[in-house]
Amino acid sequence: MAQAGHGVGETRACGTGACAAVAAAVQRHGIPSAAASYTVDVPGGQLRVDRIADGSMELTGPAQIVAQGTTVLASSAASAGAATVH
């Protein structure tokens, strides 16, 4: 699965997109609502989506910081100062 972020191009992974891809595949192929595990391959590795019997999903997979920075948020700059973004 590939995911493009707004203004940043293709991203290495997208948990929301992985869960949505599983939900769409399950619905399209008429898979019963039983609990099951699915593997979604993304450029950053493999994500595991566990579908729970009640229809909810749990996502697991690798995570790592790929960028760091500091910014000043216009609406809170006067009162809070700079915010560090990870």
Secondary structure by P-SEA (a helix, b strand, c coil): ccccccccccccccaaaaaaaaaaaaaaaccccccbbbbbbccccbbbbbbccccbbbbbbbbbbcccbbbbbccccccccccccc
